């Protein structure tokens, strides 16, 4: 890690503001993104689908948060509301939603759990999930079988359901369909717009897990017929672990039965002299569903800086850059040596490149060989998974291909 002296305590609160007005402003969206990350100690991180690295501005925000806890007199009462408020604003801008409709979370699963426990289920109600999807999209619904809810798996190639197949699978008892935007194991992307229209036509709630897409792809909630989106913050959104958010359409959110009440949310907007007002508020909107401890300074301050960095770089430009890296890799892939599992062409392809060595059982061998050469990739179900993001350079891909060709 770069050597950096701790901030002057007299300036720490000013630094919090500076991250918004000055530090973040040095990022040039026309420059090479990879210069805004690291150091990586000579290694090349190609496993964003598991963990995305913090940009330097987020690391600096983390230092400020740590310094405020070292010197607690630097923490203001207002920070407990301003920190989550700023994060809501950044996330709302990222997905084209009102900040008031953003639910702060600690994972992708958090939003799914809210729905599973907040909806009013009837015996015989049906939930559709995809066989081959990531388990986060499955387990929150399976537990509803105790209430007589039917969870039915759709068989789909590469874990990707197309709109026509979904239309044929929906039954009169189907209430909800949940799937990933990008399949974590195959790298295939669904046609979220068309699937949303199918669900809307059949009065089925469409829940989208955006964990492997958002940050590398553009998501505009104003243009999609989606009822709920849930996403973690530590992959393509380049935030700390145990971060995430959800968005529920206001109509869906207002139909849920709250299962918890957090005192700090109930206190929002009240003076400190009203701390012992125990009135249960019903005007909180999305804030009523937040994960507890929304003033999660160590996580939410760096994550806010990361989201603001992505916004400044422009999500469309980031998506285009990531796809250029994917194209560069695929144009040089030796398909005599590796079988491509993920799609080659857009719009089905994502930023997850999944491939299988032609020689059986060699994925682990290739992962170790790459690791020795300084390239970190993942193995999932016997396949190599490579996931480059804006912290990577074209030279990284050249070096990767050199090892894969040796």
N, C-alpha and C positions, 0 to 999 in steps of 0.2 A: 504494500500500500504506500502511496506517496506520503512523504513526510509533510505534515501540516500542523503548525502550532495551534493549540486550542484558541477559540475566539476570546477576545477580551470580554470579561463578564459585563462590562459597562456597555458593550456594543452588541451583545448577543441578541437582544430583542430587535435591534435594528437590523441584524443579519437576517432575522426571520422575514422582515419586509424586503430585504435586499434580494432574497431568493426569487421574489416575484418581479421586482422592478429592475434589478441590475444583473445579478448573476445569471439568471435565465436568459437575459437579453443578449449575452455574448454568443449564444448558439446561432451559428449561421446556417439556415436551412439549405443553402446551396453548397455547403462544404461537405466533406466526407464525414458521414455520421460516426464511423468507427473511431474518429479522433475524440469523440465525446464520451468514450467508455474506457474502462480499464484502470490500471494496468492488468494484464492477464499473465504476467510472469513468463512470457514466451510461448504460452499455449494458445490454441485456437478453440474457442468454445462454440460447438455446433450442436448444442442440445437445448435450445430455447424452449422446445416443447416440454421440457422438464422444468427448467429454471431460466428466466431471463436475467441478464446482468443489470445491475443498477447503473444508470448514467452518472457521470461525475456530479451533475447538479443535485441528484438525489442523494449521493453520498454526502455532499456538503450539508444538505438539509438534515440528514441523520446525525451529523456532527453537532449541528445546532440543537437538535432535540436532546441529544445526550448531554450537552453542556447545560441546558436548562434544568435537567434533572440533577446534575452535579451541584448546581447553584439554584435551588428551588425558588429563591426570591425573584428569579427572572420569569417565572411562570405567572401569568396574569389570569384572573378569573375569566376574562373574556376569551382566552385561548381555548377553553374547553368547548366553546361554541364556534369560534372562528375557524379553528383547524378543520373540524368536520364540514363546516359550511363551505370552505374553500375547495375541499375535495369534491363535494357534491357538485359545485359549479364546474369544475374541470371535467368530471365524468359526464355530466349532462351535456356539455359542449361536445365531448368526444362522440357521443351516440345520438345527438340530436334530440335530447329530451330536456324537460324542465328539471332544474336541480331539485325542485320540491318532490319529484317523483323518483329520485335515486335513493335506494336503500343501501346503507353501508354494511359490509359483511366481512367475513374472514376467510371465505372460500367460495368455490362454485356451488358446493352442496348446500350452503346456507339458504339460498333462495329456493332451492327445490324442497328443502325441509319445511320452509315457511308455507309453501303451497300444500304439501302433503298434510300438514297439521292444521292449516287454517281453513281449508275448504270443507264444506259440509257434504260429506259423502253419503250416498245411499247404497244399501246392499245391492249388488249387481252392476254398479257403475264400472266402467271399463277404462283402463289406462293402457295406451299403446306405447311400447318401447321397442328398440331395435336390437335384435340379436347380433352381438358383435360390437355394440357400443361400449363406451367407457363406463365402468361400474357406478360412477357417481350418478349417472342418469337412470339407474335401475333400482338401487337399494331403497331410496326414500319412498318408492311406490310399493315395493314388495311387502313392506311392513303393514301396508293398508289391507292386506289380505285378511288380517285379524278382524277387520270391519266388514268383510264380505265384498271388498272391491276386487275385481278381476284384473290381473295384470297379464297382458298378452304380448308375446314377443313376435315381431315381424321379422321374417327371414329376409335378409337383404345382402346383395353382393357388396363386399368390401365395407359392410356396415353402413351403407348409404341407401336410403329409401328414395325412390323417385316419386314425383307427384302422382302419376297414374297408379302406381302400386299402392300408395297410401290411400288414395280414393277408394280402391277396391277393398281395402282392409277395414275401413271405418264401418262400424255397425251402429244401430240405433242406440246402443248403450254406451258408446264411446264418449267420454267426457274430456279426455285430455290426451295429447300426444307430446312426448318428450324425446328430443334427440340432440345430437351434437351438430354444430355447424360444420366443423371439420372433424373427421374421425381420427382419433388419436393413434389407431393401430394401422390404418391404411393410407391416411393422408387425403382421402376423398372428401370433397365439399358437396354439401347438399344444395339444391335450388331452394333457398329459404323463401324467396318471394313467391314462387309457385306453390310451395307446400303451405305457406301461410294462407293463400287464397283458398286452397282446398279445405283447410281447417275452418276458415271463416264461413265458407259456404255450408259446411256441415255442422256449424255451431260447436266445434271442438276447440278447446283451449290449446294453443300452440306454445310450447315451452322450448326455448332455444338455449342450449349450452354453448356459449361463445368462447370458451376458454382457449381453444386452439386456433381461434381466428382473429379475435379482436386485438388490435395492435399491429397486426400484419395485414388485415383487411379492413375495409371501411364498412361501418355499420350505421345505417341511417334509420332510426326507428320511425321517422315520419313516412318512410317509403315502404315499410314492411307491414304485412298483416300478422304481426306477432303479438301475443298476449303477455309473455314474460320472457325476459332475458336474464341469464345469470352467468357470472364470469369471475374467475380468480384474477388477482392482480400481479402474480409473480412469474408469469410466463411472458407472453408477447407485450404485456403492458409494463414490464421492466420494473416492477415494484418489489418490496420485501415479501418474504413468505408470510402466510396468514393474513393476506389482504384479499379483498374481493368486493363485489357489489351486485345488486340485482335491480332490475327495473320491472315493475308490474304495471300494466295498464290501469289507470285509475278505476275503471269499472270493475276489473278483476280484484284489485286490492280492496276496494270498498265492500266486496262481497265476502271477504274473509272474516273469520272470527279471531281476534287477537288472543294469543296464548301467553303473552308475557307483557309486563309493564316495567319500564326502566325509569328510575327516579330522575336521572339527569335529563332525559327527554321530556318528562313531565314538568321539569323545572324551567325549560327553555322560555326565555322572554320574561321571567319573573325576577323581581329583585331579591337579593339575599335575605331581606327581612320577611320574605314569604316562604322560606324553606320548609316550614311546617304546615303548609297548606296541602292537605292530602286529597284534594279533589282529583278524581280520575278524569283526565282530559280525553276528549274525543276529536280534537281538532288538529292532531299531529300529522295526519296524512302518512307519507312514507316513513317519517321519522319514528312512528310507532313500531315499525318492524326492524329498526336498526339492530345490529349486534350490540351487545352491551360494551361500555367503555369506548364510545365514539371519539373521545379525545385521546386516541391511541397514538401519542406523539411519535414514538419510536418507529412505528410503521406508517402512519398516515401522512406525516410530514414529508418523508422521502418519497412516498408514493405520489403525493400531490405534485412534487417537483418533477417526477418522471412523467406523469400525465401531461403536465404543462409543457414539458420538453417535446413530447410527441405532438402536441397541438401546434407548437411553434414550428416543428419540422414539417407539419401538415400530413395528416393521415394518408391522403392520396399519394403524396410523394414517397412516404415510407413504404406503402404497399407496392408501388412501382419499383422501388429500389430492391425490395425483397424478391420480387418476381424476376428481376434481372439476375440476381444471384442464382435462383433456381434454374433459369434458362441456361446460364453459363454452365452449371453442373450437368444438366441433362444433355446438352450439346456435346459434352466430352465423356459421357458415361460409356464404359466398355460393356455392352450388353452381352458379349460372349462370356463375360466373367460374372455379371450381375443381372438378375431379373428384376425389372422395375415393377413394383407392386402399386405404388401411387400413380395417379394419372399423369400423362405427359403434357396434356393441353389444358388451357383454361377454357371455360370457367370451373371445371371440375377439380383442377389441381389446386393445391394450397401451397404453403411454405414448408410442409412436411414432406420430405423425400424418403420414401420407404422402399427398400430393395432387399432382395434375397440373393446371397451368393449361389452361383450355379452348383458348386460343390456342397452337398448337404452338410449341415451341422457346423458350418464355418463362420457363422455370424460372430460368435464369441472370439474366435481367432482373429478375425478382421478388426473387431473392436480393440482388442489388446494391441494389435500391430499399430493401429492408428494412435492409440494412447501413447505408446512408446515414442511415436514420431511427433507427439505434441498436439494431437487432434482429439477432442472429446466428443463422442457421438453416443447414441443409445442403442441398445438391443431390446426389441420388443417382440415376443413370440417368435423367436428365431429369425427375425428380420433386422437389418440395420436401419436405424432412423436418423436422418440428418436434418437438422432444422436451424438454418442460418437466419439471422435477423440483421437489423441495421448496425449492430456493433461489429459485424463481419465486413471484410473487404473482398474485392475481386482477387487480390493476391492470396487470401485465405483459401478460396476455392481452387486456385491454381495449385497451391501446395497440397490440398486434399486430393486432387485428381492425380497428382504425381505419386502419392503413396498408394492410392487405389490401383494404379497402373503398374506398380512395381512387382 
